[in-house]
Amino acid sequence: MPSPFPGMDPFLEGDEWEDFHAAYIAAMRRTLVPTLRPDYVVRTERRIYVEHPLDDVKTIRPDVGVLRHPNNVGDSRSGSASAVATLEPVERTVPMSFEVEEKFLVIRRLDSSEVVTVIELLSPFNKRMGTRGRPTYLAKRQEVIQSATNLVELDLLRGGERLPTLEPLPAGDYFALIRRSTRLSTFAVYAWPMNHRLPTIPIPLDPGDREEMLDLQAVFDTVYDEAGYDYSLSYRREMSPPFSDAESSWVKSLLPKGSGDVVVD
């Protein structure tokens, strides 16, 4: 079944995001290869980094402490039996670092293997302050901008901090930023609200070649149908960021009958 939303399904921004991210990258590749051959090849590449949950924690407090009772002054070994404390263990989860893998597309010229265009689909870690994913991605972004490589950056996440631009971004829930190698640090910005279809955007290639058009909505529809998100997504949870009152009413109107108890605000 198709998504109940006309464009991006905001409920994918949760437990299903990692699966959606990988599937959307793969579907864009399948779409582009027939139109770019035989002059270009499209390859999936990845970057891997380790996130440490306590990177921004200055002080770690113990979960269990043993305190001396004010009346127990002196050598505790000489006290009565009533002074002996019995501690009940408390279970706590130890923060653990974890590996993050982010896939992206690279378009290369077949004859020279030169990288022509990079296509990125942002992940939550790219947009979350205090993570290693954000500076890692920003460094990669800057490297591409300073090169003769085109960059297509897709932000299909409502949450998190938008990536920096000198001028404010236009109003929108989702964005596609396209940097052509001939325009240095200037991005063409596509912005659209949640109730709008995903746009068709140009994919820049070598300056002498015609740009290819990529229908982001068609790619989304294919991924949504193949993955079966219509029955796996949970609409019974709070959203972050929360919907406005108008958005909540609109979302409820889209969901199947019998979903009136869905939590959307």
C-alpha positions as CSV (number, residue, x, y, z in Angstrom):
1,M,0.0,0.0,0.0
2,P,1.2,3.6,-0.7
3,S,2.0,6.0,2.1
4,P,-0.9,8.0,3.5
5,F,1.2,11.1,3.1
6,P,1.4,12.9,-0.2
7,G,5.2,13.3,0.2
8,M,7.6,12.3,2.9
9,D,6.2,10.2,5.8
10,P,7.4,12.0,9.0
11,F,7.0,8.8,11.0
12,L,9.9,7.2,9.2
13,E,12.0,9.6,11.4
14,G,12.5,7.0,14.1
15,D,13.2,3.3,14.4
16,E,12.9,2.8,10.7
17,W,15.2,5.6,9.6
18,E,18.4,3.5,9.3
19,D,16.6,1.0,7.0
20,F,15.0,3.8,5.0
21,H,18.3,5.6,4.6
22,A,20.0,2.6,3.1
23,A,17.0,1.7,0.9
24,Y,16.6,5.2,-0.4
25,I,20.3,5.5,-1.4
26,A,20.0,2.1,-3.2
27,A,16.8,3.2,-5.0
28,M,18.4,6.4,-6.2
29,R,21.2,4.4,-7.7
30,R,18.9,2.1,-9.5
31,T,17.1,5.1,-10.9
32,L,20.2,6.9,-12.1
33,V,22.2,4.1,-13.6
34,P,20.1,3.6,-16.7
35,T,20.1,7.4,-17.5
36,L,23.8,7.9,-16.9
37,R,25.3,5.0,-18.7
38,P,27.7,4.6,-20.5
39,D,29.5,7.8,-19.6
40,Y,29.1,7.6,-15.9
41,V,29.0,5.0,-13.1
42,V,27.1,5.4,-9.9
43,R,28.6,3.8,-6.8
44,T,27.6,3.5,-3.2
45,E,30.3,4.5,-0.7
46,R,30.3,4.8,3.0
47,R,31.9,6.6,5.9
48,I,32.2,5.0,9.4
49,Y,32.8,6.7,12.7
50,V,32.3,5.9,16.3
51,E,29.8,7.8,18.5
52,H,30.5,8.1,22.2
53,P,27.4,8.9,24.2
54,L,29.4,10.6,27.1
55,D,31.6,12.8,24.9
56,D,29.8,15.9,26.3
57,V,29.5,14.7,29.9
58,K,31.9,16.5,32.2
59,T,31.2,14.7,35.4
60,I,30.1,11.1,35.9
61,R,28.3,10.5,39.2
62,P,28.2,7.1,40.8
63,D,24.9,5.2,40.9
64,V,25.4,3.8,44.4
65,G,27.1,5.3,47.3
66,V,27.7,4.2,50.9
67,L,27.2,7.0,53.5
68,R,28.2,7.0,57.1
69,H,25.3,7.7,59.4
70,P,25.8,10.9,61.5
71,N,25.6,8.9,64.7
72,N,28.3,6.4,63.6
73,V,31.4,8.4,64.6
74,G,34.7,6.7,65.0
75,D,35.7,3.1,64.1
76,S,32.8,1.4,62.4
77,R,34.2,-2.0,63.5
78,S,33.2,-1.3,67.1
79,G,29.6,-0.3,66.4
80,S,26.5,-2.5,67.1
81,A,24.8,-4.7,64.6
82,S,22.2,-2.0,63.9
83,A,25.0,0.1,62.3
84,V,25.6,-2.5,59.6
85,A,24.0,-1.4,56.3
86,T,22.5,-3.8,53.8
87,L,22.7,-2.5,50.3
88,E,20.2,-3.6,47.6
89,P,21.8,-3.6,44.1
90,V,20.3,-1.3,41.5
91,E,20.6,-2.1,37.8
92,R,22.0,0.6,35.5
93,T,22.9,0.6,31.9
94,V,26.6,1.4,31.1
95,P,26.9,3.9,28.2
96,M,28.7,2.2,25.3
97,S,30.2,3.7,22.2
98,F,28.8,2.4,18.9
99,E,29.8,2.4,15.2
100,V,27.8,4.5,12.8
101,E,27.8,3.7,9.0
102,E,26.5,6.3,6.6
103,K,26.1,5.5,2.9
104,F,26.1,8.0,0.1
105,L,26.3,8.0,-3.7
106,V,29.3,8.9,-5.9
107,I,29.0,9.6,-9.6
108,R,32.2,9.0,-11.5
109,R,33.2,9.4,-15.2
110,L,33.8,5.9,-16.6
111,D,36.8,6.9,-18.6
112,S,38.8,8.6,-15.9
113,S,37.1,7.4,-12.6
114,E,37.0,11.1,-11.6
115,V,34.4,12.0,-9.0
116,V,31.9,14.3,-10.6
117,T,29.0,14.4,-8.1
118,V,28.3,13.3,-4.5
119,I,24.7,12.7,-3.4
120,E,24.1,12.7,0.4
121,L,21.0,11.8,2.4
122,L,21.5,13.4,5.8
123,S,21.2,11.2,8.9
124,P,20.1,12.2,12.4
125,F,23.7,12.2,13.6
126,N,24.6,14.8,11.0
127,K,22.0,17.2,12.5
128,R,22.5,16.6,16.2
129,M,24.7,18.9,18.2
130,G,27.3,17.2,20.3
131,T,27.7,14.1,18.2
132,R,30.8,13.1,16.1
133,G,28.6,12.6,13.1
134,R,28.0,16.4,12.6
135,P,31.6,17.6,12.5
136,T,32.6,14.5,10.5
137,Y,30.0,15.3,7.9
138,L,30.7,19.1,7.9
139,A,34.3,18.4,7.3
140,K,33.4,16.1,4.3
141,R,31.0,18.8,3.0
142,Q,33.7,21.4,3.1
143,E,36.1,19.2,1.3
144,V,33.6,18.7,-1.5
145,I,32.8,22.4,-1.7
146,Q,36.4,23.3,-2.1
147,S,36.8,20.8,-5.0
148,A,35.5,20.6,-8.5
149,T,32.8,18.2,-7.4
150,N,29.1,18.8,-7.5
151,L,27.1,18.1,-4.3
152,V,23.5,17.2,-3.8
153,E,22.4,17.2,-0.2
154,L,19.0,15.9,0.8
155,D,17.5,16.7,4.2
156,L,14.4,14.6,4.7
157,L,14.4,15.0,8.5
158,R,12.2,17.4,10.3
159,G,14.2,17.2,13.5
160,G,17.7,18.3,14.4
161,E,19.7,21.4,13.6
162,R,19.8,22.4,9.9
163,L,23.3,22.5,8.4
164,P,24.8,26.0,8.3
165,T,24.3,28.5,5.4
166,L,25.3,32.1,5.6
167,E,21.8,33.2,4.7
168,P,18.7,31.8,6.5
169,L,17.1,28.9,4.7
170,P,13.6,29.4,3.3
171,A,10.6,28.1,5.2
172,G,10.1,24.3,4.8
173,D,10.1,21.0,6.5
174,Y,12.4,19.3,4.0
175,F,15.2,20.5,1.8
176,A,17.4,19.6,-1.2
177,L,20.6,21.7,-1.6
178,I,22.4,21.5,-4.9
179,R,25.9,22.9,-5.3
180,R,27.3,23.0,-8.8
181,S,31.1,22.9,-9.2
182,T,30.9,26.1,-11.3
183,R,29.2,28.1,-8.5
184,L,31.8,27.6,-5.7
185,S,30.0,27.8,-2.3
186,T,26.6,28.7,-3.6
187,F,23.7,26.2,-3.2
188,A,20.4,26.1,-5.1
189,V,17.9,25.4,-2.3
190,Y,14.6,23.5,-2.8
191,A,12.3,23.7,0.2
192,W,8.9,22.2,0.7
193,P,6.4,21.6,3.5
194,M,5.3,18.2,4.9
195,N,2.0,18.3,2.9
196,H,3.8,18.6,-0.5
197,R,5.1,16.0,-2.8
198,L,8.9,15.5,-2.9
199,P,10.2,17.5,-5.9
200,T,12.1,16.5,-9.0
201,I,15.6,17.9,-8.8
202,P,18.5,18.3,-11.2
203,I,21.6,16.1,-10.7
204,P,24.5,18.1,-12.1
205,L,27.3,16.3,-14.0
206,D,30.3,17.6,-15.9
207,P,29.7,21.2,-17.0
208,G,29.5,20.2,-20.7
209,D,26.8,17.5,-20.1
210,R,23.1,17.9,-19.6
211,E,21.9,17.6,-16.0
212,E,19.7,14.6,-15.2
213,M,16.4,15.0,-13.4
214,L,15.7,12.8,-10.4
215,D,12.1,12.4,-9.2
216,L,12.5,12.1,-5.4
217,Q,8.8,11.3,-5.0
218,A,9.0,8.3,-7.3
219,V,12.1,7.0,-5.5
220,F,10.3,7.4,-2.2
221,D,7.1,5.6,-3.4
222,T,9.2,2.7,-4.6
223,V,11.1,2.4,-1.3
224,Y,8.0,2.7,0.8
225,D,6.2,0.0,-1.2
226,E,9.2,-2.4,-1.3
227,A,9.8,-2.2,2.4
228,G,6.2,-2.5,3.5
229,Y,6.3,0.5,5.8
230,D,2.5,0.8,5.5
231,Y,2.2,-2.0,8.1
232,S,5.5,-1.7,10.0
233,L,5.4,2.0,10.9
234,S,4.0,2.9,14.3
235,Y,1.7,5.9,14.4
236,R,1.1,5.5,18.1
237,R,4.0,7.6,19.3
238,E,4.9,11.2,20.0
239,M,6.8,13.1,17.3
240,S,10.0,15.1,17.7
241,P,9.7,17.9,16.8
242,P,6.0,17.9,17.7
243,F,3.3,18.7,15.2
244,S,1.5,22.0,15.4
245,D,-2.2,21.9,16.1
246,A,-2.9,22.4,12.4
247,E,-0.4,19.7,11.4
248,S,-1.9,17.3,13.9
249,S,-5.4,17.8,12.5
250,W,-4.1,17.3,9.0
251,V,-2.1,14.1,9.9
252,K,-5.1,12.6,11.6
253,S,-7.2,13.2,8.5
254,L,-4.8,11.2,6.4
255,L,-4.5,8.1,8.6
256,P,-6.8,5.1,8.1
257,K,-10.2,5.0,9.9
258,G,-9.8,3.5,13.3
259,S,-6.6,5.3,14.0
260,G,-8.2,8.0,16.1
261,D,-6.1,7.1,19.1
262,V,-2.9,7.8,17.2
263,V,-0.5,10.0,19.2
264,V,0.5,12.9,17.0
265,D,1.0,15.8,19.4
